[in-house]
Amino acid sequence: MTVPYGRQDITQDDIDAVTEVLRSDFLTQGPAVPAFEAAVAARVGASHAVAVSNATAALHVACLALGLGKGDVLWTVPNTFVASANCARYCGADVDFVDIDPVTWNMSVPRLREKLEIARTSGRLPKIVVPVHFAGQPTDQQAIWKLSGEYGFRVIEDASHSIGARRCDERVGSCRWSDVTVFSFHPVKIVTTGEGGMIVTNDAALAARMAMLRSHGITRDRARFLGESAGPWYYEQQLLGFNYRMTDIQAALGLSQLTRIDEYIGRRNELARRYDVALKGLPLTLPAVEVGNTSAFHLYVVRVKLAETARSHREIVDALHQRGILVNLHYMPVHLQPYYRALGFAPGQFPKAEAHGQEAITLPLFPAMTDAMHDEVVQALQAIL
């Protein structure tokens, strides 16, 4: 049996929803996109939502809308996909990192506070901080938001892993403790649009700016025109934007998938609890969900206690692959990628994230995973460890 680490779940309802769009008058920007935006905003409790082509585009547009540019700096974590840092480079800004918490594997608030105090002394405070909800576990947004008020930075939640998660009964994406939240709809995420992303915010002006930036910087809203309308065909490019639009085909799939989000989150948490029980006693550190939180469990990541096993991290991964268990690694620390090393980053700067990258293994977990698949993964780990 081959067990992938993640897999999309496509039903007949999804196929019917997409087919309906294919037979309609609109394939790109039609009624499905605003309907999906409204559904996501309602789901997470935000006032505005802007659909885009992917979560990387969402991060880029959010940074631009918040005014990030040359001479500015964005901080994020090393334990993330490269897009969380690259979005700053797209804007001409610099990047720095904050090490992770050794328990949650999210941004460490104590390290953030320390780094902010040093940065204030040196006059190099970040313009934007991007905490990442790693694997579906909500970040400590209240504390980060409080620091943003003290030090004057803006906050973009990279919640690509976390639609459907909650912190202290607050839905991730409500933007109660941030300016903007970004979601991903890649096939292995909680819900999928094939490729796609969503930006949510409670700031109407920010939402309007992001909506323009995703579509070449163009507006057709007469109330926003700077010149005099010449006719019904008239539009204005007011910003240098991009073609980051989501299609109606993608949005229709997303709308259909969103109706099953509670089912998906429930099954992911059920599988995670099953792992918690079955893997207890093995030389592994299991993911910790803070009291009061609900994780979306986009990923189930364990860390190997290498001092307690005779095998290396690579040997364990190779042995699992040989058994058809297609585990992955989330993440190789971003600051150790060749591109970022060329910018001056080096090993030893963020030791908690580096230790994570040397020990972490992402186990298979997806809603359609059967108990038999789950048992196969557990038995393989037990035999290898």
C-alpha positions, 0 to 999 in steps of 0.5 A, a space after each residue: 500500500 502506498 500512502 501519500 502525505 496529503 491528497 485532495 478529496 473531490 466528490 461528485 458535488 465538486 465535479 457538478 459545481 465545476 461542470 455548471 460553470 463550464 456550461 455557463 457564460 463565465 469561466 474567469 471573473 463571473 458570479 462564482 468568485 464573489 460568492 466564494 469570497 462572501 462564503 469565506 468571509 462569513 465562515 471566518 468572521 471577516 468583513 472583506 475577502 479578496 480571492 486570488 490565484 494562490 496564497 503566494 499572490 495573496 502575500 504579495 498583494 497584502 504586502 503591497 497594499 500595506 505599503 511595503 517597499 525598498 528600505 523596509 523589512 519584513 519578519 517571518 519565521 524560518 520554519 515555513 514555505 519560502 513564500 512567507 519570506 519571498 513576498 517581501 523580496 518581491 516588494 524590494 524589501 529586506 527579510 529577517 527571521 524570528 526563531 520558533 517556539 520549541 513546543 508549538 513550532 510557531 513564532 516565539 513571542 519571547 524571541 520576537 519581543 527580544 528582537 523588537 527591543 534590539 531593533 528599536 535601539 538600532 532603528 531597524 524595526 520591521 514594517 510587517 511581521 508575518 506569523 505562520 500558523 504552522 501545520 494548522 496550529 494557531 499562532 499566539 496572535 493576541 501577544 503578537 498584536 499587542 506588540 504591534 501596537 507597541 512597536 508600530 508594525 503591521 501584521 499579516 497572518 499566514 494561515 495557509 494551513 489553518 482555515 477552520 482552526 480556532 484560537 480561544 474560540 476565535 476563528 482564524 481569519 477573523 482578523 481580530 488580532 491582525 490587519 490581514 489573514 491569508 489562506 491557501 487552497 492548494 490541493 493538499 490544504 484543508 479545502 482546495 480550488 486546485 490552486 488559489 488563495 484568499 485574503 481577508 481583512 476588516 479594513 474596507 480601504 485595504 480590501 479595495 486596494 488589494 482587489 485592484 492590485 490583483 487585477 492590473 491595478 484597474 478599477 471599474 468602480 465609478 465612485 473611485 475614478 480619478 478622471 471623467 468617465 468617457 462611457 460604459 467601457 471606461 476603466 482606470 489603471 490607478 496602480 501597477 498591479 498584477 494578473 492574480 485573479 481567481 477563475 470562476 472554475 476554481 471558485 465553484 470548486 472552492 464553494 463546494 468544498 467549503 460546505 464540507 469544511 467541518 467534516 474535513 476538520 473533524 476527520 483531520 483531528 480524529 486522525 491526529 488523535 489516533 496518531 497521538 495514541 498509537 505513537 505514544 512510547 516511540 522516540 518521537 516528539 508529537 505535535 502539541 495543541 495549546 489548551 483552548 485551541 482547535 488545530 486545522 491539522 493540515 499536517 501531522 508533524 513529528 520530530 525524531 528524538 535522534 539521541 534515542 534511536 540508532 537511525 539517522 533522520 535520513 535513514 528513517 525517511 528512506 525506510 518509510 519511503 521504501 515501505 510506501 509511506 510517502 512522508 515529507 519534511 516541513 520545513 527546511 529552514 528558509 534562511 538556509 536556502 541558497 538564495 537567503 544564504 547569499 543575502 548573508 544568513 547562515 547556520 546557527 542564527 535560528 537554532 530552534 528552527 534548525 533543530 526542527 528541520 533536522 528532526 521533523 517528519 510529516 506523516 500522512 494525514 488527509 480526510 480520505 485516509 482510511 483507518 487501514 492506511 493509518 495503521 500501515 503508517 503506525 506499523 511502519 514507524 513501530 518497525 523502523 523505530 
